[in-house]
Amino acid sequence: MGWSFEPTQLPVVLAGVLYTRRARTLARRGRPVPPAKIAAFGLGLAVLVAALVSPIDTVGEERLFSVHMVQHVLIGDLAPLLLALGLSGPLLRPLLAPRFVQKARVLTHPLIALPLWAANLWLWHLALLYDAALRHPLVHAFQHACFLAAGFLLWTTLLGLLPGPRWFGRGAQLGGLASVWVAGAALANVFLWSDHPFYEPYVDAPRTWGLSALADQRAGGGVMLVEMMFVGAVVFVVLGLRWLGEAEQRQRRLEARGA
């Protein structure tokens, strides 16, 4: 139950190197990246590293569903949010240049990104797929990649990191946030109110901290619900402040025209 390092974690290091190089290039061109963005991206990478190499990984995989849920919300929710907050159009421009990436941007359309996130969350928690991820390392790595990708698409879309459809303004973004919160909260409540364990590997796992398999599963639902409430509140405040700022700018422009 110690720290582990595997080749699948190397992309995290590569992302940090590429981000640093791009930030330095922009700084030389007189367009420095705001320190808050650099801090958010760095913290996002740190969250990923902690989720992948710390005892959270081994305890969650081998013993406790609730700890595994901590890992999943870190990989699929908190880390992608911090990474999205740490990015901007200028930082992403080289990455967006290839034609295949331009075509893939359709995935950030709100009518695709939001349902994709919800479907990904629910499908991977079906017993067949969840048990397969616990038993097969490659499936487990793919599961984590899906959580990270779906989470990043979600926050990229809701935070308006890339240009979206005109109708998807701040009000629609807040509505989208509410819809994914409901989808996630519904799954959390399935675990909270379950009357039997869903995942066979945790039934047979050594009992840790005196938790039965069912109590552990319910605790995992609580972890998911509390984390979603916290992250949802943070994003609600971010979007709300942006909405108010834009309204204030519009009012100033109207006043300037009338002067």
ZIBELQUI-V825675 format. One record per residue. N is the residue number from 1. SS is DSSP state (@ for helix, = for strand, . for the rest). Layout:
N,SS / N,SS
//
This chain:
1,. / 2,. / 3,. / 4,. / 5,. / 6,. / 7,@ / 8,@ / 9,@ / 10,@ / 11,@ / 12,@ / 13,@ / 14,@ / 15,@ / 16,@ / 17,@ / 18,@ / 19,@ / 20,@ / 21,@ / 22,@ / 23,@ / 24,@ / 25,@ / 26,@ / 27,@ / 28,@ / 29,. / 30,. / 31,. / 32,. / 33,. / 34,. / 35,@ / 36,@ / 37,@ / 38,@ / 39,@ / 40,@ / 41,@ / 42,@ / 43,@ / 44,@ / 45,@ / 46,@ / 47,@ / 48,@ / 49,@ / 50,@ / 51,@ / 52,@ / 53,@ / 54,. / 55,@ / 56,@ / 57,@ / 58,@ / 59,@ / 60,@ / 61,@ / 62,@ / 63,. / 64,. / 65,@ / 66,@ / 67,@ / 68,@ / 69,@ / 70,@ / 71,@ / 72,@ / 73,@ / 74,@ / 75,@ / 76,@ / 77,@ / 78,@ / 79,@ / 80,@ / 81,@ / 82,@ / 83,@ / 84,@ / 85,@ / 86,. / 87,. / 88,. / 89,@ / 90,@ / 91,@ / 92,@ / 93,@ / 94,@ / 95,@ / 96,@ / 97,. / 98,. / 99,@ / 100,@ / 101,@ / 102,@ / 103,@ / 104,@ / 105,@ / 106,@ / 107,@ / 108,@ / 109,. / 110,@ / 111,@ / 112,@ / 113,@ / 114,@ / 115,@ / 116,@ / 117,@ / 118,@ / 119,@ / 120,@ / 121,@ / 122,@ / 123,@ / 124,@ / 125,. / 126,. / 127,@ / 128,@ / 129,@ / 130,@ / 131,@ / 132,@ / 133,@ / 134,@ / 135,@ / 136,. / 137,@ / 138,@ / 139,@ / 140,@ / 141,@ / 142,@ / 143,@ / 144,@ / 145,@ / 146,@ / 147,@ / 148,@ / 149,@ / 150,@ / 151,@ / 152,@ / 153,@ / 154,@ / 155,@ / 156,@ / 157,@ / 158,@ / 159,. / 160,. / 161,. / 162,. / 163,. / 164,. / 165,. / 166,. / 167,. / 168,. / 169,. / 170,@ / 171,@ / 172,@ / 173,@ / 174,@ / 175,@ / 176,@ / 177,@ / 178,@ / 179,@ / 180,@ / 181,@ / 182,@ / 183,@ / 184,@ / 185,@ / 186,@ / 187,@ / 188,@ / 189,@ / 190,@ / 191,@ / 192,@ / 193,. / 194,. / 195,. / 196,. / 197,. / 198,. / 199,. / 200,@ / 201,@ / 202,@ / 203,@ / 204,@ / 205,. / 206,. / 207,. / 208,. / 209,. / 210,. / 211,. / 212,. / 213,@ / 214,@ / 215,@ / 216,@ / 217,@ / 218,@ / 219,@ / 220,@ / 221,@ / 222,@ / 223,@ / 224,@ / 225,@ / 226,@ / 227,@ / 228,@ / 229,@ / 230,@ / 231,@ / 232,@ / 233,@ / 234,@ / 235,@ / 236,@ / 237,@ / 238,@ / 239,@ / 240,@ / 241,@ / 242,@ / 243,@ / 244,@ / 245,@ / 246,@ / 247,@ / 248,@ / 249,@ / 250,@ / 251,@ / 252,@ / 253,@ / 254,@ / 255,@ / 256,@ / 257,@ / 258,@ / 259,.
//
